[in-house]
Amino acid sequence: MSFASSARAFWNHPAGPKTIFFWAPTMKWGITAANVKDFSRPPELLSVPQQSAVTITGLIWTKYALDITPVNYNLMAVNVVMAATGLYQLSRRVAWEREQTKDA
């Protein structure tokens, strides 16, 4: 398959760059990048409700991305990473809280 035909197929795909189904998950990568940037943030400053929401929405939308037709792999990927980063942040916060109760 030539580059031109591959590019045309990508451009005209039902979840391609002419649709919201491409741009919404692409922009959502920004939220995931912000969560990765927060890995350096002290755990006591992490918001449990915020990270819970990030994790839960990541899990829900991953399932949805696999159920729709056509399957939207960009949406699935961003939400898998979003759920993973949320779980990591929650685990950091839980570990910090346990350490605080142990020291008290």
Backbone as numpy.savetxt, mean C-alpha at the origin, in Angstrom:
# Nx Ny Nz CAx CAy CAz Cx Cy Cz
6.95 -9.90 -29.67 6.10 -8.72 -29.67 7.00 -7.48 -29.67
6.75 -6.58 -30.58 7.58 -5.38 -30.70 7.25 -4.38 -29.59
8.16 -3.43 -29.41 7.94 -2.40 -28.40 6.68 -1.61 -28.71
6.48 -1.28 -29.97 5.31 -0.48 -30.35 4.01 -1.21 -30.03
3.95 -2.50 -30.33 2.72 -3.23 -30.04 2.54 -3.43 -28.54
3.63 -3.60 -27.80 3.54 -3.71 -26.34 3.06 -2.39 -25.73
3.61 -1.28 -26.22 3.21 0.03 -25.72 1.74 0.30 -26.04
1.31 -0.07 -27.25 -0.09 0.13 -27.65 -1.02 -0.71 -26.77
-0.62 -1.96 -26.51 -1.44 -2.83 -25.66 -1.55 -2.26 -24.25
-0.43 -1.75 -23.71 -0.44 -1.13 -22.38 -1.33 0.11 -22.38
-1.18 0.96 -23.39 -1.94 2.20 -23.47 -3.44 1.94 -23.57
-3.83 0.91 -24.30 -5.25 0.62 -24.53 -5.84 -0.40 -23.55
-5.07 -0.85 -22.59 -5.54 -1.83 -21.61 -6.67 -1.22 -20.77
-7.65 -2.04 -20.36 -8.76 -1.51 -19.53 -8.29 -0.89 -18.21
-7.11 -1.24 -17.74 -6.56 -0.62 -16.53 -5.29 0.16 -16.88
-5.24 0.65 -18.11 -4.07 1.38 -18.59 -4.09 2.85 -18.22
-3.09 3.60 -18.69 -2.92 5.00 -18.26 -3.99 5.97 -18.74
-4.93 5.52 -19.53 -6.04 6.40 -19.93 -7.20 6.29 -18.94
-7.03 5.52 -17.86 -8.14 5.27 -16.94 -7.77 5.60 -15.50
-8.78 5.78 -14.69 -8.59 5.99 -13.25 -8.03 4.74 -12.59
-8.27 3.59 -13.22 -7.80 2.32 -12.65 -6.28 2.20 -12.70
-5.65 3.05 -13.47 -4.19 3.14 -13.49 -3.72 4.23 -12.54
-4.32 5.41 -12.64 -3.82 6.56 -11.90 -4.10 6.52 -10.40
-5.22 5.98 -9.99 -5.53 5.93 -8.55 -4.49 5.10 -7.79
-4.20 3.86 -8.20 -3.18 3.12 -7.47 -1.78 3.72 -7.64
-1.52 4.33 -8.79 -0.21 4.94 -8.99 0.00 6.08 -7.99
-1.01 6.90 -7.78 -0.90 7.98 -6.80 -0.87 7.45 -5.37
-1.51 6.30 -5.15 -1.53 5.70 -3.81 -0.13 5.26 -3.38
0.76 5.05 -4.34 2.14 4.72 -3.98 2.76 5.84 -3.14
2.27 7.07 -3.30 2.77 8.19 -2.49 2.48 7.99 -1.01
1.30 7.46 -0.68 0.96 7.18 0.72 1.89 6.10 1.26
2.13 5.09 0.44 3.02 4.01 0.86 4.44 4.53 1.06
4.90 5.40 0.17 6.23 5.98 0.31 6.33 6.80 1.60
5.28 7.53 1.93 5.28 8.31 3.17 5.36 7.39 4.38
4.68 6.25 4.31 4.72 5.29 5.42 6.13 4.70 5.55
6.78 4.43 4.43 8.16 3.93 4.47 9.08 4.99 5.05
8.87 6.25 4.69 9.68 7.34 5.24 9.52 7.41 6.77
8.34 7.05 7.26 8.08 7.08 8.70 8.76 5.93 9.46
9.45 5.04 8.76 10.18 3.97 9.45 11.23 4.57 10.39
11.71 5.76 10.07 12.72 6.40 10.92 12.08 7.20 12.06
10.78 7.31 12.07 10.06 8.06 13.10 10.07 7.26 14.41
10.23 7.92 15.55 10.18 7.20 16.82 8.83 6.50 17.00
8.83 5.26 17.50 7.59 4.50 17.59 6.53 5.14 18.48
6.94 5.93 19.46 5.95 6.56 20.33 5.13 7.62 19.60
5.62 8.08 18.45 4.90 9.08 17.67 3.99 8.47 16.60
4.02 7.15 16.47 3.17 6.49 15.47 1.73 6.45 15.96
0.81 6.70 15.06 -0.61 6.68 15.39 -1.17 5.28 15.14
-1.65 4.65 16.20 -2.23 3.31 16.07 -3.49 3.34 15.19
-4.42 4.29 15.37 -5.58 4.32 14.47 -5.19 4.53 13.00
-4.22 5.39 12.76 -3.79 5.64 11.38 -3.17 4.39 10.77
-2.27 3.75 11.49 -1.61 2.56 10.96 -2.57 1.39 10.84
-3.55 1.33 11.73 -4.59 0.30 11.61 -5.39 0.51 10.33
-5.74 1.76 10.05 -6.49 2.08 8.83 -5.67 1.75 7.59
-4.39 2.08 7.61 -3.51 1.78 6.48 -3.46 0.27 6.25
-3.31 -0.49 7.32 -3.23 -1.95 7.21 -4.54 -2.55 6.72
-5.64 -2.15 7.33 -6.94 -2.74 6.98 -7.33 -2.39 5.54
-7.16 -1.13 5.15 -7.50 -0.77 3.77 -6.59 -1.49 2.79
-5.32 -1.65 3.15 -4.42 -2.40 2.28 -4.89 -3.83 2.06
-5.33 -4.47 3.13 -5.82 -5.86 3.02 -7.12 -5.93 2.21
-8.04 -5.03 2.49 -9.33 -5.05 1.79 -9.15 -4.81 0.29
-8.37 -3.78 -0.05 -8.21 -3.43 -1.46 -7.34 -4.43 -2.22
-6.48 -5.16 -1.51 -5.74 -6.24 -2.17 -6.71 -7.30 -2.64
-7.63 -7.68 -1.78 -8.65 -8.68 -2.15 -9.49 -8.17 -3.32
-9.91 -6.92 -3.25 -10.73 -6.34 -4.32 -9.98 -6.34 -5.65
-8.70 -5.99 -5.63 -7.91 -5.92 -6.87 -7.83 -7.27 -7.56
-7.91 -8.34 -6.80 -7.87 -9.68 -7.38 -9.24 -10.16 -7.83
-10.30 -9.56 -7.33 -11.66 -9.98 -7.67 -12.23 -9.28 -8.90
-11.73 -8.09 -9.21 -12.30 -7.34 -10.32 -11.76 -7.86 -11.66
-12.47 -7.52 -12.72 -12.04 -7.87 -14.07 -11.85 -6.58 -14.84
-10.69 -6.36 -15.43 -9.50 -7.20 -15.37 -8.80 -7.04 -14.03
-8.05 -8.05 -13.65 -7.28 -7.98 -12.41 -6.33 -6.79 -12.51
-6.29 -5.97 -11.47 -5.46 -4.76 -11.48 -4.24 -5.02 -10.60
-3.14 -5.40 -11.23 -1.93 -5.76 -10.49 -1.26 -4.56 -9.83
-1.40 -3.38 -10.42 -0.87 -2.17 -9.79 -1.60 -1.90 -8.48
-2.92 -2.01 -8.50 -3.73 -1.82 -7.29 -3.39 -2.89 -6.25
-3.23 -4.12 -6.70 -2.89 -5.20 -5.78 -1.52 -4.95 -5.13
-0.53 -4.59 -5.95 0.83 -4.40 -5.44 0.91 -3.27 -4.42
0.30 -2.12 -4.74 0.37 -0.99 -3.82 -0.30 -1.33 -2.50
-1.37 -2.09 -2.54 -2.07 -2.42 -1.30 -1.39 -3.51 -0.50
-0.71 -4.44 -1.16 0.10 -5.43 -0.43 1.21 -4.70 0.33
1.88 -3.78 -0.35 2.96 -3.02 0.30 2.39 -2.13 1.39
1.22 -1.53 1.14 0.60 -0.67 2.15 0.26 -1.47 3.41
-0.33 -2.65 3.24 -0.66 -3.49 4.39 0.61 -3.92 5.12
1.65 -4.27 4.38 2.90 -4.70 5.00 3.56 -3.58 5.79
3.58 -2.37 5.23 4.19 -1.26 5.96 3.36 -0.89 7.19
2.04 -0.98 7.06 1.18 -0.71 8.22 1.41 -1.72 9.33
1.50 -3.00 8.96 1.77 -4.05 9.96 3.13 -3.83 10.63
4.11 -3.45 9.84 5.44 -3.20 10.40 5.39 -2.04 11.40
4.70 -0.97 11.03 4.60 0.18 11.93 3.84 -0.18 13.20
2.77 -0.95 13.07 2.03 -1.39 14.25 2.90 -2.27 15.14
3.69 -3.15 14.54 4.56 -4.02 15.34 5.62 -3.20 16.07
6.12 -2.14 15.45 7.08 -1.26 16.13 6.42 -0.59 17.33
5.19 -0.13 17.15 4.48 0.55 18.24 4.18 -0.41 19.39
3.73 -1.63 19.06 3.43 -2.63 20.09 4.70 -2.99 20.86
5.80 -3.17 20.16 7.07 -3.50 20.82 7.49 -2.36 21.75
7.31 -1.12 21.31 7.66 0.03 22.14 6.78 0.07 23.39
5.46 -0.17 23.22 4.56 -0.15 24.38 4.89 -1.26 25.37
5.25 -2.43 24.88 5.64 -3.53 25.77 6.92 -3.18 26.53
7.84 -2.54 25.86 9.08 -2.13 26.51 8.80 -1.11 27.61
7.85 -0.21 27.37 7.50 0.80 28.36 6.87 0.17 29.60
6.01 -0.83 29.41 5.37 -1.47 30.57 6.37 -2.34 31.32
7.34 -2.91 30.61 8.36 -3.72 31.26 9.27 -2.84 32.13
9.56 -1.64 31.65 10.43 -0.72 32.39 9.72 -0.08 33.58
8.41 -0.05 33.55 7.66 0.64 34.61 7.55 -0.17 35.88
